[in-house]
């Protein structure tokens, strides 16, 4: 399955069968992780593959998602490290989906004090799904509309396809914090700034959440949305160059400017 098709069909899997992933596929996954590239310079990000039998060596609490395998992601606190983790992690998740392997982000694990060399950030659970692996159609997805995430209306069908790919990306407690400004040959990425206490209303959590916690989630979520954008652009044979455009950080109040993507024909 192509990555673009896997992106459209991918959904979070929270129930896994008891079957371990084949050793050959584990080797393929290790090789894919070794070749993953971040959005921008991120020398300290590490992905550690953990079998279910080793879980207690790394984490203090039990996992809310019981899978055969986990990938813990660690990093120093560097510029855009959370966006890089979201970008790399979501690329990995879509690759797993293309291999008929289910996965899910987990943000609630507590690492043991000396388990990791670098600060722990987040985990991806993966394995064979117990039940349906793929989303049948996008009508099933609970996401904001294109009008809600776009700062200006997409100018053509291709830009709408790119926006749709961004729209269906996963996010922490389904906040979908990304805001995008599509242009004729570029896409500008912004992130919503949470308030001190922000209302949340997801399937698993309702009430008020401290903005500082949401801010940590949102960098990873925005990185995942950019992964979707790039997979879609490559599917349509476009070259993408990421950069930061001076002055864009002052464009919108209550939004943090992340980066811009320049879209060119191959």
C-alpha positions in Angstrom: 0.0 0.0 0.0 1.3 3.5 -0.9 1.9 5.9 2.0 -0.8 8.3 0.6 -3.4 5.6 0.7 -2.3 4.5 4.2 -2.6 8.1 5.4 -6.2 8.2 4.2 -7.1 4.8 5.8 -5.1 5.2 9.0 -6.9 5.3 12.3 -5.8 5.0 15.9 -5.8 1.4 17.1 -6.3 0.9 20.8 -7.0 -2.9 20.9 -4.3 -5.3 19.7 -4.2 -9.1 19.2 -1.7 -11.2 21.1 0.4 -11.9 18.1 3.9 -10.5 17.9 4.9 -8.7 14.8 7.0 -10.8 12.5 10.8 -10.6 13.0 11.4 -9.6 9.4 8.9 -6.7 9.7 10.6 -5.6 13.0 13.9 -5.4 11.1 12.2 -3.4 8.3 10.8 -1.0 11.0 14.2 -0.6 12.6 15.7 0.3 9.2 12.9 2.8 8.5 13.4 4.5 11.9 17.2 4.7 11.2 16.4 6.5 7.9 13.8 8.9 9.2 14.6 12.6 8.7 13.3 15.4 10.8 11.7 18.6 9.5 14.7 20.6 10.6 18.0 19.9 12.5 17.2 17.6 15.4 20.4 15.7 16.3 19.2 14.4 19.7 15.9 12.7 18.9 16.0 9.0 19.5 13.4 6.2 19.0 13.8 3.2 21.2 12.0 0.0 20.3 10.5 -1.8 23.4 8.9 -5.2 23.5 5.9 -5.8 25.7 8.1 -8.0 28.0 10.5 -5.1 28.6 7.8 -2.5 29.3 8.3 -2.5 33.1 12.0 -1.7 32.7 11.2 1.6 31.2 8.0 2.9 32.7 6.5 3.3 36.2 2.9 3.0 35.2 1.0 0.5 33.1 0.1 1.4 29.6 -3.6 2.3 28.8 -2.9 0.6 25.4 -1.7 -3.0 25.7 0.3 -3.7 22.5 3.0 -6.2 21.6 5.6 -3.4 20.8 6.3 0.2 21.7 8.5 2.9 20.4 9.6 5.4 23.1 10.8 8.8 21.7 13.3 10.9 23.6 15.0 14.2 22.9 16.8 17.2 24.4 14.8 20.4 24.5 15.9 21.9 21.2 14.1 24.3 18.8 11.1 22.6 17.2 11.9 19.3 18.8 8.3 18.6 19.5 7.3 19.4 15.9 10.1 17.2 14.7 8.9 14.3 16.9 5.4 14.7 15.6 6.6 14.8 12.0 8.9 11.7 12.4 6.5 9.8 14.5 3.5 10.3 12.2 5.6 9.3 9.2 6.5 6.1 11.1 2.8 5.5 12.0 1.7 5.8 8.3 4.5 3.5 7.3 3.3 0.9 9.9 -0.2 1.3 8.5 1.1 0.5 5.0 2.5 -2.8 6.5 -0.9 -3.7 7.9 0.3 -2.9 11.4 -1.9 -0.8 13.8 -0.6 1.9 16.0 -1.5 4.7 18.5 0.2 7.6 20.2 0.4 7.4 24.0 1.1 10.6 26.0 0.4 9.4 29.5 3.3 7.1 30.4 5.7 8.0 33.2 9.3 6.9 32.5 11.5 5.4 35.2 14.2 7.8 36.4 17.3 6.2 34.7 15.5 4.2 32.0 16.4 6.6 29.1 19.6 8.5 28.3 17.7 11.6 27.1 14.5 13.2 28.4 11.4 11.1 27.6 8.7 12.7 25.4 6.1 10.3 24.1 5.5 6.7 22.9 3.9 5.0 20.0 2.2 1.6 20.6 2.1 -0.8 17.6 1.1 -4.3 16.7 -1.5 -6.4 14.8 -5.0 -4.9 15.3 -7.7 -6.8 17.1 -10.5 -5.8 14.8 -10.7 -3.5 11.8 -7.4 -1.9 10.9 -8.4 0.7 8.4 -10.9 3.6 8.3 -13.4 2.8 5.6 -14.1 6.4 4.6 -13.4 9.9 5.8 -17.0 10.5 6.8 -16.2 8.5 10.0 -13.5 11.0 11.1 -14.2 13.6 13.8 -12.3 16.7 12.7 -12.8 20.4 12.2 -14.0 21.6 8.8 -11.6 23.0 6.2 -13.1 26.5 6.9 -12.2 26.1 10.6 -8.5 25.3 10.1 -7.9 27.6 7.0 -7.1 31.2 7.5 -7.9 31.9 3.8 -9.9 29.7 1.4 -7.8 27.2 -0.7 -7.5 28.6 -4.3 -7.8 25.4 -6.2 -8.5 21.7 -6.0 -4.9 20.7 -5.4 -4.6 23.1 -2.4 -7.8 21.7 -1.1 -6.3 18.1 -1.3 -3.3 19.3 0.7 -5.6 21.0 3.3 -7.7 17.8 3.6 -4.6 15.7 4.2 -3.6 18.1 7.0 -7.2 18.1 8.4 -7.3 14.4 9.0 -4.0 14.2 11.0 -4.3 13.0 14.6 -3.8 15.4 17.6 -3.6 15.3 21.4 -7.1 15.0 22.8 -8.3 15.8 19.3 -7.5 19.5 19.7 -6.5 20.0 16.0 -4.4 23.1 16.9 -3.0 23.7 13.4 -4.1 26.7 11.4 -2.9 27.1 7.8 -2.8 29.8 5.2 -2.7 28.3 1.7 -1.2 30.4 -1.1 -0.8 29.8 -4.8 2.5 28.0 -4.4 3.0 27.8 -0.7 1.4 26.7 2.6 2.0 28.6 5.8 1.7 26.7 9.1 0.6 28.2 12.4 -0.4 26.8 15.8 -3.2 28.0 18.0 -1.9 29.4 21.4 -3.8 27.8 24.3 -5.1 30.1 27.1 -4.0 29.6 30.7 -6.9 27.3 31.3 -8.4 25.9 28.1 -11.7 24.0 27.7 -11.3 20.5 26.2 -14.1 18.3 25.0 -12.7 15.0 23.6 -14.0 11.5 23.9 -11.6 10.7 26.8 -11.4 14.1 28.5 -13.7 17.0 29.3 -13.2 20.1 31.4 -10.4 22.6 31.7 -6.7 21.8 31.0 -3.7 24.0 31.8 -2.4 25.7 28.7 1.2 24.6 29.5 0.2 21.0 29.1 -1.7 21.6 25.9 1.3 23.6 24.5 3.5 20.5 24.9 0.9 18.4 23.0 0.3 20.9 20.3 3.9 20.9 18.9 3.7 17.2 18.3 0.3 17.5 16.8 1.3 20.2 14.4 4.4 18.1 13.4 2.0 15.2 12.6 -0.1 17.5 10.4 2.9 18.6 8.4 3.8 14.9 7.8 0.4 14.5 6.3 0.9 17.5 4.1 4.3 16.3 2.8 3.0 12.8 2.0 0.1 14.3 0.0 2.4 16.7 -1.8 4.8 13.9 -2.8 1.8 11.8 -4.0 1.0 14.6 -6.5 4.7 14.8 -7.6 5.5 18.1 -6.0 8.9 19.3 -4.5 8.6 20.9 -1.1 11.1 23.2 0.5 10.5 24.3 4.2 11.7 27.7 5.5 10.7 30.4 7.9 9.7 33.7 6.3 10.7 36.8 8.2 7.7 38.8 9.4 5.2 36.0 9.3 5.4 35.6 13.1 3.4 38.8 13.4 0.7 37.9 10.9 -2.0 36.7 13.3 -2.8 37.3 17.0 -3.0 34.2 19.2 -1.3 32.1 16.6 2.3 30.9 16.6 4.0 30.9 13.2 5.8 27.6 12.6 7.1 27.5 9.1 6.2 27.8 5.4 6.3 25.2 2.6 7.2 26.3 -0.9 5.5 24.0 -3.5 7.2 23.4 -6.8 6.8 21.0 -9.8 9.3 18.2 -10.0 
